[in-house]
Amino acid sequence: MAAEVIPAPVHDGRRLDWFPRFDPASLDYPMAAGPSTPLPIRGRLWQYGPVLDQGNEGACVGFGCVAEAAAEPVPVPRMSAATARAWYRKAQRRDVWPGESYDGTSVLAGCLEGRARGLYSGFRWAKRAEQLAAGVVEDGPAIIGVEWREGSYDTNELGVLRPSGDVVGGHCVCVIGFVPVGYTPDEELEAELEELDLLDGVLAVLKSEDDDGAFIVQNSWGRSFGKGGLCVVPLSVMRDWVSSGGEFAQPQGRRLPATKTAAAPEQDENGREESTTTEHINAGDVTERDRIMEGHPARDLGKGSVTVTEVRRARSGMEPLVRISTRHGAFTLPASAPVTVRRPE
């Protein structure tokens, strides 16, 4: 039976639409082995991608997943707000809540969509803040869904987020780094943090009596949040998020999607032989003469493949669309929708 849909709250113009949903099988494979996983002794900050703004709509899980995908160690190019929204909608189809006429989804559903897109082979969970820290330092960024409080809408002047007040909903963000207290001096790491205006915030957290580590988190509320869209989350806050039922996932087996392969000469729709390459692209990058291969949308036109004759850009609300015409009919796709084409060399 599908789970009941919970209305997503809106607070301060932001829709908080993360809902927890765990995969029991994945919980058997934590980021770091054993309940006594220690904090790492070195720090790490992964190079991140564009800072996006989800606006006053939901889709935070899509934005959190896209932030992880765009970051090192395997940065995926062309990650955009349109990609995040499309990712979110696909995640809704994979979650346990019926239909799509609601706001919100889970990190689990977002990771299932990432795996379906071929960006990683699977994902693991953290059940303790120490496991999250070790996983981020050793393997890469993590996607987390956490409770959001009234005092979480901005950081202090140093970029440190210390939630306060009542819980107002749930939000998804991306963890891109961790620095432990007493970490081995690393001039490169400190230079990176200083360039991002986060070094003072990290040092302030590490000097406090309640914290022995600081996470670096990327939000999806634009560059006006925190320090250019980033913030410092004390280890004590992360522990509170864990104990309150947060959802902490880290992709495993990251990889770039296949982009281009050579194809043998074949005949086009007019019977002419031509050399082509096969590319996996977004619908917004389709051009005239591209041959969209079997599957949706070619299948909907009753053909194994169709050749593009015209491409027009459109928009529905905040979503960029592409109207693609062929000899056999036309169809409209989100600009971020994945398609496979054969393109003349």
C-alpha positions in Angstrom: 0.0 0.0 0.0 1.3 3.5 -0.9 2.2 5.8 1.9 -0.1 8.8 2.7 1.0 12.0 1.1 1.9 14.7 3.6 1.4 18.3 2.5 4.7 20.2 2.2 4.9 23.3 4.4 5.8 26.7 3.0 7.8 29.0 5.3 9.4 32.3 4.6 8.7 31.8 0.9 10.5 28.4 0.8 8.7 25.1 0.3 10.1 22.4 2.6 9.3 19.1 0.8 11.8 16.5 1.9 10.1 13.4 3.4 12.2 10.6 5.0 12.1 7.1 3.4 14.8 4.5 4.1 15.9 1.5 2.2 16.4 -1.3 4.7 18.8 -3.2 2.4 21.0 -0.1 1.9 21.1 0.4 5.7 23.0 -2.9 5.8 25.8 -1.3 3.8 26.8 1.9 5.7 29.3 4.5 4.4 31.8 3.4 7.0 31.9 0.0 8.7 30.9 -0.6 12.2 29.1 1.4 14.9 32.4 2.6 16.4 33.6 4.4 13.2 35.9 7.2 14.4 36.0 10.7 13.0 38.6 11.1 10.2 41.8 12.8 11.2 42.1 14.8 8.0 39.8 17.2 6.3 38.4 17.3 2.7 36.5 19.8 0.6 35.3 18.5 -2.8 35.1 21.0 -5.7 31.5 21.7 -6.2 29.4 22.7 -9.2 26.9 25.6 -9.8 25.0 27.1 -6.9 21.4 26.9 -7.9 18.2 28.4 -6.5 15.0 26.3 -6.4 13.0 29.5 -5.8 9.7 29.2 -3.9 8.9 25.8 -5.3 9.8 22.4 -3.9 12.2 20.0 -5.7 14.9 20.2 -3.0 15.7 16.5 -3.4 16.3 17.1 -7.2 18.6 20.0 -6.4 20.5 18.1 -3.7 21.0 15.2 -6.1 22.2 17.5 -8.9 24.6 19.3 -6.5 26.2 15.9 -5.7 26.3 15.0 -9.3 28.0 18.2 -10.4 30.7 18.0 -7.7 34.0 16.1 -7.6 35.2 13.3 -7.6 33.2 12.6 -10.9 31.6 16.0 -11.8 28.8 15.6 -14.4 28.6 18.5 -16.8 25.6 20.6 -17.7 23.8 20.2 -14.3 21.2 22.9 -14.2 18.0 24.0 -12.4 16.0 22.3 -15.2 17.9 19.1 -14.6 17.1 19.3 -10.9 13.4 19.8 -11.5 13.2 16.9 -14.0 15.2 14.7 -11.6 12.8 15.6 -8.8 9.7 14.7 -10.9 11.2 11.4 -11.9 12.0 10.7 -8.2 8.4 11.3 -7.3 7.5 8.4 -9.7 9.9 6.2 -7.8 8.8 7.0 -4.3 6.0 5.3 -2.3 3.5 8.2 -2.4 0.8 7.9 -5.1 0.8 10.1 -8.2 2.7 13.3 -8.7 0.2 16.0 -7.7 2.0 16.7 -4.4 5.1 18.5 -3.2 8.0 16.4 -1.9 9.9 13.2 -2.1 12.7 11.3 -0.4 16.4 11.1 -0.7 16.0 7.4 -1.4 13.8 8.1 -4.4 16.3 10.8 -5.6 19.2 8.2 -5.4 17.2 5.6 -7.2 16.7 8.1 -10.0 20.5 8.9 -10.0 21.2 5.2 -10.3 18.7 4.8 -13.2 20.4 7.7 -15.0 23.6 5.7 -14.9 25.5 8.2 -12.7 26.4 5.6 -10.0 26.0 1.9 -9.4 24.3 2.3 -6.0 24.4 4.2 -2.7 25.0 3.7 1.0 23.6 5.2 4.2 25.1 6.8 7.2 23.4 6.0 10.5 25.8 8.1 12.6 27.4 11.5 12.0 30.9 9.9 12.3 30.0 7.6 9.4 28.9 10.5 7.3 32.1 12.4 8.0 34.3 9.4 7.2 32.3 8.7 4.0 32.5 12.3 2.8 36.3 12.6 3.4 37.1 9.2 1.8 34.6 8.8 -1.1 32.8 12.1 -2.0 29.8 14.3 -1.3 26.6 13.0 0.3 22.9 13.9 -0.2 21.0 14.4 3.1 17.4 15.1 4.1 17.0 16.8 7.4 14.5 18.6 9.6 14.4 22.4 9.1 13.7 24.8 11.9 12.6 28.4 12.1 16.2 29.5 12.6 17.6 27.6 9.7 16.8 30.2 7.0 20.2 31.8 7.2 23.5 31.5 8.9 25.4 33.7 11.3 27.9 36.3 10.0 30.6 33.5 9.8 28.4 31.3 7.7 27.7 28.8 10.5 24.2 27.2 10.6 22.9 26.5 14.1 19.2 25.7 13.8 16.9 27.2 16.4 13.1 27.4 17.0 10.4 25.0 16.1 10.6 22.4 13.3 8.9 23.9 10.2 9.5 21.1 7.6 12.2 19.0 5.9 14.9 20.1 3.5 17.5 18.3 1.3 21.1 19.6 0.9 24.4 18.3 -0.3 27.4 17.8 2.0 30.6 18.6 0.2 33.3 18.6 2.9 34.3 17.9 6.5 37.0 19.3 8.8 37.8 17.6 12.1 39.2 19.3 15.2 43.0 18.7 15.4 43.2 17.8 11.7 46.5 17.5 10.1 47.5 21.0 8.8 46.6 21.4 5.2 47.5 24.7 3.5 45.6 23.8 0.4 42.4 23.1 2.3 42.7 26.2 4.4 43.3 28.3 1.3 40.1 26.8 -0.3 38.1 27.6 2.8 39.5 31.1 3.0 38.7 31.8 -0.6 35.1 30.7 0.1 35.0 32.9 3.2 34.3 29.8 5.3 37.6 29.4 7.2 36.7 31.7 10.1 33.4 29.9 10.5 35.1 26.5 10.5 37.7 27.6 13.0 35.0 29.1 15.2 33.2 25.7 15.3 36.3 23.8 16.0 37.1 26.0 19.0 33.7 25.5 20.6 33.3 23.1 23.5 30.5 21.2 21.9 32.0 20.4 18.5 34.9 18.4 17.3 34.2 18.7 13.6 32.5 20.9 11.0 30.7 19.9 7.8 30.6 22.1 4.6 27.1 22.0 3.1 25.8 23.3 -0.2 22.2 24.6 -0.2 19.9 25.3 -3.2 18.6 28.8 -2.3 21.0 30.8 -4.4 24.3 32.6 -3.5 22.6 34.9 -1.0 22.3 32.0 1.5 25.2 31.7 3.9 28.5 32.3 2.2 27.8 32.2 -1.5 25.3 29.4 -1.1 27.4 27.3 1.3 27.4 27.0 5.1 29.3 25.4 7.9 27.3 22.8 9.9 28.7 21.9 13.3 29.1 18.2 14.1 26.7 18.6 17.0 24.0 19.8 14.6 24.6 16.9 12.3 24.2 14.5 15.3 20.9 16.2 16.1 19.8 15.7 12.5 20.7 12.0 12.6 18.8 11.5 15.9 15.7 13.2 14.5 15.4 10.8 11.6 17.5 12.4 8.9 18.2 10.6 5.7 21.9 10.4 4.7 22.9 8.8 1.5 26.2 8.6 -0.5 26.4 7.4 -4.1 28.8 4.6 -4.8 30.5 3.7 -8.1 30.2 7.2 -9.5 30.6 7.5 -13.3 30.0 9.8 -16.2 27.1 8.8 -18.4 28.2 7.6 -21.9 28.2 10.6 -24.2 29.5 9.7 -27.6 30.3 6.5 -29.5 31.1 5.9 -33.1 28.5 4.2 -35.3 29.0 2.5 -38.6 27.7 4.3 -41.7 24.0 3.8 -42.1 21.1 5.0 -44.3 19.1 8.0 -43.3 15.4 8.3 -43.8 16.0 9.2 -47.5 18.1 6.2 -48.1 21.4 8.0 -48.2 24.4 6.5 -46.4 26.0 8.7 -43.8 28.5 8.4 -40.9 27.1 9.2 -37.5 28.0 9.2 -33.8 25.7 8.2 -31.0 25.3 10.7 -28.2 23.3 10.8 -25.0 22.2 14.4 -24.5 19.5 16.5 -23.0 16.5 17.4 -25.2 17.6 21.1 -25.0 20.7 20.2 -27.0 18.9 18.5 -29.9 19.4 20.1 -33.3 18.1 19.7 -36.8 19.1 16.5 -38.5 19.6 14.7 -35.2 18.1 11.2 -35.4 16.3 10.4 -32.1 16.6 6.7 -31.5 14.1 4.1 -30.5 12.1 4.5 -27.3 10.1 7.5 -26.1 9.4 9.7 -27.9 10.1 7.9 -31.2 8.0 5.0 -30.1 5.0 7.3 -29.5 5.1 8.3 -33.1 5.1 4.7 -34.2 8.7 4.7 -35.4 11.9 3.1 -34.3 13.7 6.4 -34.8 12.8 9.9 -36.2 14.9 12.6 -37.7 14.5 16.2 -36.3 13.4 18.8 -38.8 12.8 21.8 -36.5 13.5 22.7 -32.8 11.7 25.4 -30.9 12.2 26.6 -27.4 9.3 27.3 -25.1 8.6 27.6 -21.4 5.9 26.4 -19.0 6.1 28.3 -15.8 9.8 28.1 -14.8 10.4 24.9 -16.8 12.2 25.3 -20.2 10.6 23.1 -22.9 11.6 22.0 -26.3 9.1 21.5 -29.2 10.7 19.0 -31.6 9.2 18.5 -35.1 9.9 15.5 -37.3 8.5 14.2 -40.6 6.3 11.8 -38.6 4.9 14.3 -36.0 5.9 16.6 -33.2 6.3 16.3 -29.5 7.3 18.5 -26.5 9.9 17.5 -23.9 11.5 19.2 -20.9 14.8 20.7 -21.9 16.5 18.5 -19.3 14.9 15.2 -20.5 17.6 12.6 -21.6 17.5 11.5 -25.2 19.7 9.3 -27.4 20.5 10.7 -30.8 22.6 9.7 -33.8 24.2 12.8 -35.2 25.9 13.2 -38.6 29.6 13.7 -38.4 
